[in-house]
Amino acid sequence: MRARFERVQWRIAADWLAVAAVAAIPWSTSVSYILVVAWLVVFIPSSEPDEWRNVMKYPAAWLPVALVALSFAGMAWASGVDWSGRFNGFASFAKLLVIPVLLVQFRHSPRAHYVFVGFVLSCSIVLLLSFMMALTGMKPLTKGSTSYGVPVRDYIVQSQEFILCAVGLIYLVYLRLCERKVALALALGALAALFLINVTLVAPSRTGLVTAPALLVILVMVHCRRAVSLAVGVAIVAMAAAAFVASPKIQDRMFGIFTEIQDYRTRQVATSAGQRYEFWTISLDIVAKAPVIGHGTGSVHERFIRAAEAQGSPKPPTTNPHNQTLTVGIQLGFAGILLLYAMWLSHALLFRPGGLAGWIGLAVVAQNVIGSLFNNHLFDFAQAFIYMFGVGVAGAMMLGQREEARLGVRRAAVKT
């Protein structure tokens, strides 16, 4: 009994360390890493073998492990890359091991929802500072943040965080309205509106502007009846069109894509969209040279250098493909891409209609997949940890609900 009591205490501490780690994501990479390490040190010794066996039978748990295992093996055939580069490449994949750990920890934890509460509260403080910057000209809190209305990190990370918060709050508004708690629903709705206003008018990003309406449409189609989803979908499209017309920033960000590509190709002007076009072209050529198992883990930098040398350029335009599929494909070929897509699919299927946890989990997966078209969001710190904790905690809640439902069916069968 004493051992069980001590294990329970360690699990409680691990839960709160996970909450703290998630709350730190919008603010600091180093603090988040410290808290994640502390969380793992506290939780893993308190876990039991049966818990791992029960969780690892699910594809959502073992597919991330399989992708990490392939990346570990990929270090063996990364020719021309020193071992520090190989291990750095492997570290990008290794973060995915957090997902099965979270599935084990929060499957029956009564504190799982506090992870999401902590994230929303933390982002709400960032939101307040963002509006203060926009209204008063306050300087950002970190040196790396130079964008208007971005107090910490960068506008891409901020928009992704705010969109997720808004999407989660929208579902809470629906739940509170069903309970006829109108005042609370209005307060939550106002906070969700502030997040979306900031994304559209204060610090918009192209990835965020594409992700927000797509997320809402996907979630409504999956979670609502056909007639409701059609009506809400039309409303979302109408609101997106209104925001586009009302915001010159949105118009510049979206229409600028075509101009930037044209300027880059004809006038050699360095533009974001034009450079991405070149990065993707080079990446496809690199993948085509080793399509099955790729060039090895950590080989992206070396392969871009060789591609530049083949074209007679002194240095490559980038060593980042700015696309998750291409980044994995360069290193692990179609074998890695297949595992990546299978992992995304298994996580999406885990969140088939299932209340708030299903809504949040599917939103996290959809946002990561869409954002990964334009960036390496599984390898970028903030987006990667948002994905891992979002999928891990919400997925654990879904697994717990399904196991409780099966137990209820068995008990009912025994009684009859």
N, C-alpha and C positions, 0 to 999 in steps of 0.2 A: 504493500500500500504506500509505503514511503517513496519507493522508486516511482510508482505511478504518479504520486503527487508532485514529485520533482519534475517528471517529464511534462506534466500539464503546465507547470510554471514556466518551463523552458519554451513550450509551445506558445504560451501567451506572450512571452518576451519576443519570440520570433515573429509573431503576427504584428506586433507594434513596430518592430524594426523594419518589416516590409512596408508598413504604412509610412514610416518616416522616409524610407528610401524613395518611394514614389512621390511623396510631397516635395522632395529635394530635386527631382528631375528638372522642373522648370527653372531652377536657380543655379545649380552647381554640379559639374561633372565629378569633381574630386570628392565632394561630400556624398554624392550618390553612390560612388564606388565604395567608399569607406563603409557606408551603411549596408550596402549589399554584401560585402565581405563579412561584416559583423552578423548580418542576418543568416548567412549560410553557416557560419561557425556555430551559431546558437541552434539552428533548426536541425541540421543533418544528424547530429548525434541523438537528437530526441525522436527521430523517425524510426519506424519499425519495418523489417523486411516485408511483412505482409502488405503494408501500405504501398510499397513500391511495386510488388507483384500485381496488385489489383489495378494500379494506374497504368503500368507499362504495357498492358494488353491493348490499350487504345491507340489507334494510329496517330491521334493528336499528340500523344506523348512520345512514341518511339520514332516517328518520322523526323523530328528535329535532331534526335540522337543519331539517326542514320546519316543525315546530312553532315553533322559534325564529324562522324566517323569517316565519311568519305573525304572530307577536307583534311583530316589527320593523315589518311593514306596518301592524299594528293601531295603532301610535302615530299614524298619519295621521288616523284617524277618532275619536280620543279627545277629543271635544268637552268643553269645560269643565275640562280637566285641563291644568295647566301642564307644560312640557317636563321639569322635574325629576321630576314624578310619572310621566310617561310613561317616562322612562328608568329610574326605579326599578322600574316594572312590568316593563319589558323585561329588566332584570338578573335578575329571578326566573326567567325562561325561559332566559336565556343560559347559565346553569350547565349546561344539558343538553348543550352542545357538548363538555363534557368526555368524554362517552360515546364518540363516534367516535375521539377522540384516544387513549383508553385501548385501544380495539379495535385501533388501529394499533400501539401501543407493545408490548403484551403478547402479541400473536399468536404470536410465536416466542421470547419471553423465557423463560429458564430460572429467572427470579426472581419469576414471577407469584405463586407460592404464598406468598412471604414477605409479600405485602400482607395476606393473611388471617391469617398467623401474627402479624404486628405488631398487627393489630386485636384479636385474641383476648388477646394478652399485655397490651395496654393496658387492655382491659376487665377483665382479671383483677385488675389493680391497683385499679381502681375498685371491683370486687367486694369485695376485701379491706377497703378503706376503708369501704365500706357496712356490712359486718358489724361493723367496729370501732365505727362510729357507733351501730349498734343495741345493741351490748353495753356500750359504755363511755360513751355520751352525748357523744362527740367532736363538735365543731362542724364544719359543712361548710367546705370549702376556699374556696368562692366565695360572694360576697354574694347572688347571684341564687338560690342553692340553699337553700331553707328547709324542704324536706320531710324527714321522718324517714327515715334510711338513705340519703340522696342526697347524696354528698359534693361533686359537681359537676353543673352543668346542672340538669335537672329530672327528675322521676320518669318522665315519658312517654318522654323520650329514653333514659334509663337502662334502662327495661324493654325497649324495642325493641332496644337494643344487646345486652343479656343474652340475650334470646330468640334472636337470630341466632347468638350464640356457642354457646348450648346446642344449637341445631339442627345447626350445623356439626360440633360435637364428637360428637354422636350418630352421625353418619355415619362419623366416624373410628373410633369404638368398633366399629362393624360391620366396617370394613376390618381393624382390628387383630385382631379375633376370627377373621376369615377366615384371617389369617396365623398364628393361634395364639399371638399375643403377648398373653397373658392379663393380665399385670401392667400393661402399658401401657394396655390396654383398660380395666382397672379404674380406673386413674388418670384417664384422660380421661373416663370415665363419672362419676366422683366430681366432677370439675370441672363437667361439664354439669349434674349434680344440684344443685350449689351455685348455679349461675346460676338454675335454675328455682325453687329454694327462695327465693332472694332476691326473684324476681318475684312469687311467690305469697304470701309471708309477711312480707317486710320492707317493700318499697316497690311494691305492686301498682298498676297503672293499668288502667282499663277497656279501653283500646285493646290493651294487652299481654295482658290476660286473654282477650280475644276472639281475638287474633292467634295466641297460642301453640298451642292445640289445633287451630285451623284450619290453621295452617302444617304441623303434623306430619301431619294427615290428608291434606292435598293432596300432600305430598311422598311419603308412603307409597303412596298410590293411583297416583301417576305412576311411581315407581321400583321398586315391588315387584310380584310376581305377585299375581293376584287373591286366592288363598287366604290368602297372607301378609298382604296389605293389609287383608283383612277382619278377621283375627285381631288385627293390630296396631291397627287402627282401634277395635275394641272395647276393647282395653287402654287406648288413649289416652283414650277417653270415660270409662272407669272411673276412671282416674287423675285426670282433670279433676273428676269428681264427688267423689272423695275429697278433693281439695284444696279444693273448694268447701265441703264439710261441715266440714273441719278448720280453715278460716281464717275467722274473723269479719270480717276486713278485706275478703276477697273477697265475702262475703255483703253487706256494707254497700255496696261499690262497685257490685255488680250490681243488687240489689234497690232501691238508692237511685235508680236511673234513673226508675222509675215515680213514686216519691214526689216527686222533684225536679220532674218535668214538671207533676204535679198542683199542687204548692205554687206553682210559677211562674205557672200559669194562674189559680188561684183566689185566692191570697193575695199575688201579686206579690212573692214571695220570690226573690231572685237566686240561681239554682241553675245548675250546669253543664249538665245535661241540658235543663232548661227553656229556658235561653238559646239552646242549639243549635237547639231546635225553632223558636224565633222567627227565628234567623239564617237557617235554611234556608227558612222561609216567605217572608221578605223577599227572599232571593236568587232564589227561583223567580219571584217577581213581576218582579224586575229583568231576569232572563234573557228572560222572555216578551215584554218590550218591544223587544228587539232580538235575536231568536232565531237569525238566520242568521250574522252576523259579529260580533255583540256590540257593546258600547259603546266598545271600543277598549282598547288596552294601558294599564294603570295607572289604569283608571277605577273600580275597586272602591270606593275611599274616597269619591270624589265621588258615586257612585250611591247609596251608603248614606246620605249626607248628604241628598240630594234625596228619598229615600224617607222619611226622618224628617221633613223639612219638609212633605211632602205629608200626613203624618199629624198635623201640628201639634205635633211634638216638637222641643224646642230642639236636641237632638243625638241621633245614632243610638246604639242600644244597642251596636253594634260596627261595625267596618269590615272584619271578617274573617269570611267565610262558614263557616269551619271545615269545609270540604268541598272537595276538589281539583277535582271536576267542576264545581261551582258557581262556584268562583273562576275557572276557565278559561272557563266559559260566559258569565259576566258580561262578560268582556273580549273574547272571540273567538267567542262564540256556538257553534252546533252545529258549525261548521267546525273550531273549536279542540277541541271535545270529541271529534269524530271522529278527529282526529290524535292526541289524547292516548290514546284507547282503542286505536287502531291501534299506537301505540308500545308500550304495555303488552303488547299481544298479540304483537307481533313479538319482544319480549324474552322473553316466556314460552315461545314456540315455539323460540327459540334454545337453550333449556335442556332440550330433550327428553332422556330418559335418557342421561346421559353422565358417570357417575362423580361424583367430588367436586365438580368445577366445575359440572356440571349441577344437583346438589343445592343448592349454595350460591346459584347464580344464580336458580334458581326460588324459593328461600326469600326472597331479597331482593325479587324482583318481587311475590310473593304478599303479603309483609308490607307493601310500599308500597301496593299496591292496597287491601288491607283497611284499613290505617291511614288512607288518604286518604278513607275514608268519613266520618271524624270530624275530620280536620285537613288542612292543606295540606302534606302531607309532601314534595311535590316542591319546595316553596318554602321550607320550614323548613330551616335550615342543616344540622343534624346528619343528619336523615333524608334530605335531598336528596343530600348527599355520600356517605352510606352507599349509597344507591341507585345513584348514578353510578359510584362505584368498584366496588361489588359487581357490577353489570351489566357495566361496562366490562372489568374484569379477568377475571371468570369467563367472560364472552362471548368475550373474546380467546382464552382457553384452549380454549374449545369450537371456535372457528374454526380455531385452529391444529391441533387434533386431527383435524378433518374434512379439512383440506388435506393433512395427512400421510397420512391414510387414502386420499385420492384419488391421491396420488403413489405410494403403495404399490401400488394397483390398476393404475396405468399402467405401473409398472416390471414388474409381474408379467405384464401383457399383452405388453410388449415382449419379455420373455424367452421367452414361449411362441411 
